[in-house]
Amino acid sequence: MTNPYRPSLVAAAVLAAATVTSPVLLAKQVPTQGSFKQVERAPSFAELIAQVKPAVVRVQTESTVNLGPQGGSPWHGDMEQYFQRFFGQQGPQQFRQQAPQRQQKSLGQGSGFIVSADGFIVTNHHVIDGADGIEVVLDNGDTVKAKLVGSDSKTDLAVLKIETDQELDYVQFGNSDKARVGDWVVAIGNPFGLGGTATTGIISARGRDIQSGPFDDYIQIDAPINQGNSGGPLFDANGRVVGINTAIYSPNGGGNVGIGFAVPAQLAEPIIAQLQNTGGVQRGWLGVVIQNIDDDIANSLNRDSNDGALVADVADDSPAARAKFKQGDVIVKFGSQDIDDVRDLTRAVANAKPDSRQKVKVWRSGKVKTLTVKLGSSPDEQIAATDEQNSEADKLGVQLSSLTDELREQLRLGEDVDGALITRVEPGSPAAVKGLRRGDVITQINQQPVTKPGQVADVVKDAAKDGRKSVLLLVQRKDFERFIAVELS
């Protein structure tokens, strides 16, 4: 049988032959070997990568995931949705406790980099968040257990510490403020668990706000980064860290499309220093609710410019209230920094030290007025600052703080709520296994009322002395209370 496609194939072959022999379309003859004109080589990053790569590590985490009661939730379909809609996740929880909880180990991976010879490592907060155990794989393949020193969710930064007899290579931060759009950058990390992977590109944009937190000021890059690159370093052409690779824009479900984001070094470095030294971050607190000014608001205020941050509310008994800030003030300068929008003021206040005095210029009723304010410590961060730590509470795997009126307001707790505030839960501890978390309030221990952290420590001490294996806590989280038995470590 004749192949019906044969004629077209032959025609194509004839056409191809005609094209090759055509004097008009004939390509220029390729020079023979040795007769090429010498071309200037493209820049190579081989030397830079060889120098800095030994300081880049793989971060591996293990966490426990609750899968709910054995056999599934006792509520199904519309009833489950009803509880979640009106009561949130806490509603059905008391019923779920009736059935044994199923748990599963979850493994995660990210990247990090060594910043000191004694083993401090920088990564992202989201890489280690909720981890029961953390390991670091060095460039030579050795695996070392790591301890979480501290983390800051608002800037998505964390610091780990490893102990090893090896001589550790480490890298230094550069000046990200001097990095320009168009500058070459090199990203090294652990995409998809492959480890030790280097990619290059340029800085595509500066000052990106991707709505991930109050201090967004990302460097946008086109150097390919993917899942697992989080926490890895972004180097400039001199081998200095100018950013920490943190996020990607990926409409196709996790693959790189040439838009990545890195926390700039100038934002990260002071946060990392605080985490190294204290395990937490303290930020200044002004005590105002602020908003940006659009053209309509500027017109209504009879202002020619929409620069500044508009004060929408002043918190009672706050530093701003004591300094006589008013609703309707437009903050145009904080310290030495001009304020163009809300982000400028948020960063300026956060970067200022608690208890420091700052001169603030506000536009009020057509005139610029200078106010002097003594900053407080951000209530969010006070949750992370313990005032009565006791080693006995460590047997539960928690750190505790007194519950002040300011913290009650921040946590939206009633004045009648007394107890010891959990300011930190040690990953992998008995408290972590039972689901306790930062911000929970212990109101009773072994059915004894708690008004301060020392009482928890005393009961734990007595329980351990009596040979008891656990203590019974009554824990309040927002509007819900429940009993939780926690083993003593």
C-alpha positions in Angstrom: 0.0 0.0 0.0 1.3 3.4 -0.9 2.2 5.6 2.1 0.0 8.7 1.9 2.6 10.8 3.8 5.5 9.9 1.5 5.1 12.7 -1.1 5.2 15.3 1.6 8.4 13.9 3.1 10.0 13.8 -0.3 8.9 17.3 -1.0 10.4 18.4 2.3 13.7 16.7 1.5 13.8 18.4 -1.9 13.0 21.8 -0.4 15.7 21.3 2.2 18.2 20.4 -0.4 17.2 23.5 -2.5 17.5 25.7 0.5 21.1 24.5 1.3 22.3 25.0 -2.3 20.6 28.4 -2.8 23.3 31.1 -3.3 21.1 33.5 -1.4 20.5 31.5 1.7 23.8 29.7 1.9 25.4 30.1 5.3 28.9 31.4 5.8 31.4 28.6 6.1 32.4 27.8 9.7 36.1 28.5 10.3 38.3 25.5 10.8 39.8 24.8 14.3 42.5 27.2 15.3 41.3 30.1 13.1 38.6 31.5 15.5 39.0 35.1 16.5 39.7 35.4 20.2 36.5 36.4 22.0 36.5 38.0 25.5 35.3 35.4 28.1 32.1 35.9 30.1 32.7 36.6 33.8 33.2 33.4 35.8 32.0 33.0 39.4 34.0 29.8 40.0 36.5 31.3 42.3 33.9 33.1 44.4 31.8 30.0 44.7 34.8 27.9 45.7 35.6 30.3 48.5 32.1 30.8 50.0 30.4 27.4 49.4 32.1 25.6 52.4 30.1 28.0 54.7 26.7 27.1 53.2 24.8 24.3 55.0 21.7 22.2 54.5 19.2 22.5 57.4 17.1 19.4 58.1 14.1 19.4 60.5 11.8 16.9 62.0 8.4 17.9 63.5 5.4 16.1 64.8 2.1 16.6 62.9 -1.2 15.9 64.6 -3.5 14.1 62.2 -6.6 14.2 64.5 -8.2 11.4 66.4 -7.8 7.8 65.4 -10.5 7.0 62.9 -11.1 10.6 62.0 -13.0 13.5 63.5 -16.3 12.6 65.3 -17.9 15.4 63.3 -18.2 15.2 59.6 -19.4 17.3 56.7 -21.6 20.3 57.6 -21.2 19.7 61.4 -17.4 20.0 61.2 -17.8 23.1 59.1 -20.3 24.5 61.6 -17.9 24.1 64.5 -15.0 25.6 62.6 -17.1 28.5 61.4 -18.5 29.6 64.7 -15.9 28.3 67.2 -12.7 28.0 65.1 -10.4 25.0 65.5 -10.8 25.1 69.2 -14.5 24.2 69.2 -14.4 20.5 68.3 -11.1 20.1 70.1 -12.6 19.1 73.4 -14.5 16.2 71.6 -11.4 15.2 69.6 -9.6 14.6 72.9 -11.9 11.7 73.6 -10.2 9.6 70.9 -6.4 8.8 70.7 -4.5 11.3 68.7 -2.7 10.2 65.6 0.7 11.7 65.1 3.1 11.6 62.2 6.7 12.7 61.8 7.2 15.4 59.2 10.6 16.1 57.6 11.6 19.5 56.2 14.6 21.0 54.5 16.1 24.4 54.0 19.4 26.2 53.7 21.6 28.2 56.0 25.1 29.7 56.3 27.7 29.9 59.0 28.5 33.4 60.3 31.1 32.6 63.0 34.0 30.3 63.6 32.2 29.0 66.8 29.2 27.7 64.9 26.4 30.2 64.7 24.2 29.6 61.6 21.6 31.9 60.0 18.5 30.5 58.4 14.8 31.5 58.0 12.3 31.3 60.8 9.9 29.4 58.6 12.5 26.7 58.0 12.7 25.7 61.7 9.3 26.9 62.9 7.7 24.1 65.0 10.6 21.7 64.6 11.2 19.1 67.3 14.7 18.5 66.1 17.2 20.3 63.8 20.2 18.9 62.0 22.8 20.7 59.8 24.6 19.0 57.0 27.9 20.7 56.4 29.5 21.1 52.9 31.7 18.1 53.5 28.7 15.9 54.2 29.0 15.6 57.9 25.7 15.9 59.9 25.6 17.8 63.1 22.8 18.4 65.6 21.8 22.1 65.9 20.2 24.0 68.7 17.8 26.9 68.1 19.2 30.0 69.7 16.4 32.3 68.7 14.1 33.3 65.9 12.0 36.3 64.8 8.9 35.6 62.8 8.4 39.3 61.8 11.6 39.3 59.7 11.6 35.5 59.1 15.1 35.1 60.6 16.5 32.5 62.9 19.9 31.7 64.4 21.1 28.1 65.1 24.2 26.9 67.0 26.3 23.8 66.3 29.1 22.3 68.4 31.9 20.5 66.4 35.6 20.0 66.6 36.0 20.9 63.0 37.4 24.2 61.8 34.4 26.0 60.4 34.5 28.3 57.4 32.2 31.3 57.7 31.1 34.2 55.7 30.5 37.9 56.4 27.7 40.4 55.7 28.1 43.1 53.0 26.3 46.4 52.6 23.0 45.7 51.0 22.2 49.4 50.9 24.9 49.8 48.2 23.6 46.9 46.1 22.0 48.3 42.9 19.5 47.0 40.5 21.5 45.2 37.8 24.3 44.1 40.1 25.4 40.4 39.8 24.4 38.1 42.7 25.0 34.5 43.5 22.6 32.3 45.5 23.8 29.1 47.1 21.6 26.6 48.8 19.7 23.3 49.0 16.9 23.5 46.3 14.7 20.3 46.3 17.2 18.7 48.7 20.0 18.7 46.1 22.4 20.6 48.3 25.4 22.8 47.4 23.7 24.3 44.4 24.8 27.7 43.0 22.8 29.9 40.7 23.5 33.4 39.4 21.5 36.4 38.3 21.0 40.1 38.9 19.2 42.3 41.4 15.9 43.0 39.7 14.3 45.5 42.1 14.7 46.9 45.6 12.3 47.6 48.5 9.7 45.0 47.6 6.7 44.6 49.9 5.2 41.1 49.5 2.8 41.4 52.4 4.6 38.8 54.6 5.2 41.1 57.6 5.5 44.6 58.9 9.1 45.0 57.9 9.0 43.9 54.3 11.9 45.4 52.4 12.9 42.6 50.1 15.6 42.5 47.4 14.0 41.0 44.3 16.4 38.8 42.2 16.2 36.6 39.1 18.9 34.1 40.2 16.9 30.9 40.3 15.9 29.8 43.8 13.4 27.1 44.6 11.9 25.2 47.5 14.7 24.4 49.9 16.7 27.5 49.1 15.0 29.3 52.0 17.6 30.6 54.5 20.5 30.4 52.1 22.8 33.3 51.4 22.7 35.7 48.5 26.3 36.9 47.7 27.5 39.9 45.9 30.4 39.8 43.4 32.8 40.2 46.3 31.6 37.2 48.2 29.8 39.1 50.9 26.2 38.2 52.0 23.8 40.9 50.9 20.6 39.0 51.5 19.0 35.8 52.9 16.9 34.0 50.2 13.4 33.7 51.7 10.6 33.5 49.2 9.6 33.1 45.5 6.8 34.2 43.4 5.5 31.0 41.8 2.1 30.8 40.1 2.9 27.3 38.9 3.0 25.6 42.3 6.6 25.9 43.5 8.8 26.2 40.5 11.1 29.1 39.8 9.9 31.7 37.3 12.7 34.2 37.8 11.2 36.2 40.7 12.8 35.5 44.1 13.0 37.6 47.3 15.8 38.0 49.8 15.9 39.8 53.2 18.5 42.5 52.8 21.6 42.3 55.0 21.1 45.8 56.5 17.8 44.7 57.9 18.9 41.2 58.9 22.3 41.9 60.5 21.1 43.7 63.7 18.3 41.2 64.2 20.7 38.3 63.9 23.1 40.0 66.4 20.2 40.3 68.9 19.2 36.7 68.4 22.8 35.6 68.9 23.2 37.6 72.1 19.8 37.3 73.8 17.8 34.7 71.9 15.1 37.3 71.2 14.5 40.7 69.6 13.5 43.9 71.4 11.9 46.6 69.3 10.8 50.1 70.2 7.1 50.8 70.7 5.4 54.1 70.1 1.7 53.1 70.7 -0.1 54.5 67.7 -2.3 53.0 65.0 -1.2 54.5 61.7 -2.3 54.4 58.0 -1.1 55.7 54.7 -2.4 58.9 53.2 -4.0 58.8 49.8 -4.9 61.9 47.7 -8.4 62.1 49.0 -7.2 62.1 52.6 -4.5 64.7 51.8 -7.1 67.0 50.2 -9.4 66.6 53.2 -6.5 67.6 55.5 -5.7 70.5 53.2 -2.2 69.1 52.6 -0.3 69.4 49.3 1.5 66.1 49.8 0.5 62.6 50.8 3.8 61.9 52.5 3.8 60.8 56.1 1.9 58.4 58.3 -1.5 59.4 59.6 -2.3 58.6 63.3 -5.7 56.8 63.4 -5.6 56.0 67.1 -3.4 56.5 70.1 -3.2 53.6 72.6 -4.1 54.4 76.2 -1.2 54.8 78.6 1.3 54.4 75.7 4.5 56.3 75.0 2.6 58.2 72.3 -0.2 59.1 74.7 2.3 60.4 77.3 4.0 62.5 74.6 0.6 64.1 73.7 0.2 62.6 70.2 -3.3 63.1 68.8 -5.6 61.4 66.4 -5.2 63.1 63.0 -1.5 63.9 63.5 0.6 63.2 60.4 4.1 61.9 61.4 6.5 63.3 58.9 9.8 62.7 60.7 11.1 60.2 63.3 14.5 61.0 64.7 16.6 61.7 61.7 14.5 59.8 59.2 11.9 61.4 56.9 8.6 59.4 56.9 7.1 58.9 53.5 4.7 56.1 54.4 3.6 53.7 57.1 6.5 51.3 56.3 9.1 54.0 57.0 7.6 54.7 60.4 7.2 51.0 61.3 10.8 50.3 60.6 12.2 53.4 62.2 10.4 52.8 65.5 11.3 49.1 65.5 14.9 49.8 64.9 15.0 52.3 67.8 16.0 51.1 71.2 13.3 50.7 73.9 13.5 53.5 76.5 15.3 55.8 74.0 14.1 59.4 73.6 13.2 60.4 70.1 12.2 63.7 68.5 9.2 63.2 66.3 7.8 65.9 63.9 4.1 65.8 63.3 1.9 67.9 61.0 -1.1 69.2 63.0 -3.7 71.7 61.9 -1.5 73.1 59.2 1.7 73.4 61.3 4.7 71.2 62.0 5.1 70.5 65.7 8.0 68.6 67.4 7.2 66.1 70.1 9.6 64.2 72.3 8.7 60.6 73.1 10.3 58.0 75.3 9.8 54.7 73.5 8.5 51.6 75.2 9.2 48.0 74.3 6.8 46.5 71.8 4.1 44.4 73.5 4.6 41.7 70.9 8.2 41.4 71.9 7.5 41.6 75.6 6.0 38.2 75.2 9.4 37.0 74.2 11.2 38.6 77.2 11.0 36.6 80.3 11.1 38.4 83.6 11.0 35.3 86.0 12.7 32.4 84.3 13.2 29.4 86.6 15.2 26.2 85.8 12.5 24.1 87.4 10.0 25.1 84.6 12.5 23.8 82.1 11.4 20.3 83.1 8.3 21.0 81.2 10.2 22.6 78.3 8.7 26.1 78.8 9.9 29.6 79.8 7.5 31.7 81.8 6.7 35.4 82.5 4.4 37.3 84.7 1.1 38.4 83.2 1.0 42.2 83.2 -1.9 44.4 82.3 -0.1 45.4 79.1 0.2 41.8 78.1 -3.4 41.1 79.0 -4.4 43.9 76.6 -2.1 42.6 73.9 -3.3 39.0 74.2 -7.0 40.2 74.6 -7.4 38.5 78.0 -9.8 39.7 80.6 -8.7 41.5 83.7 -9.8 38.5 85.7 -7.3 36.2 84.0 -4.4 35.3 86.2 -1.5 33.0 85.6 2.0 32.5 84.2 2.5 33.4 80.5 4.4 30.9 78.3 7.0 32.9 76.5 8.9 30.1 74.8 8.3 26.4 74.2 11.5 24.3 73.7 11.2 22.3 70.4 10.8 18.6 71.1 10.0 19.2 74.8 7.1 17.5 76.7 5.2 20.8 76.4 5.8 20.9 72.7 4.5 17.3 72.3 1.3 18.3 74.1 0.8 21.3 71.8 1.5 24.1 74.2 2.7 27.3 72.5 4.0 30.8 73.1 1.2 33.0 74.4 -0.7 30.3 76.3 -1.4 31.1 80.0 -1.1 28.5 82.8 -3.9 29.3 85.2 -3.6 26.2 87.4 -1.0 23.5 88.0 -2.1 20.3 89.8 -5.4 22.1 90.6 -3.6 24.9 92.4 -4.2 28.5 91.2 -1.3 30.2 89.5 -0.6 34.0 89.7 3.1 34.0 88.9 5.8 31.8 87.3 7.4 31.0 90.6 4.4 29.0 91.7 4.7 26.7 88.6 8.4 26.2 89.4 7.6 25.3 93.0 4.9 22.7 92.1 7.1 21.2 89.4 10.0 20.9 91.9 7.7 19.2 94.5 6.3 16.8 91.9 9.7 15.7 90.8 10.8 15.2 94.4 7.7 13.0 95.0 8.6 10.9 92.0 5.6 12.0 89.9 5.9 11.6 86.2 3.7 14.5 85.1 1.8 17.6 86.2 -1.8 18.7 85.3 -2.0 22.1 83.8 -5.1 24.2 83.2 -4.2 26.3 80.1 -6.0 29.3 78.7 -5.7 30.1 75.0 -7.7 33.1 74.0 -11.3 32.3 75.2 -10.8 28.6 75.8 -9.5 26.7 78.7 -8.5 23.0 78.9 -6.6 20.6 81.1 -3.3 19.2 79.7 -1.1 16.6 81.5 2.5 17.3 80.7 5.3 14.8 81.5 8.4 16.0 83.5 11.6 15.6 81.5 
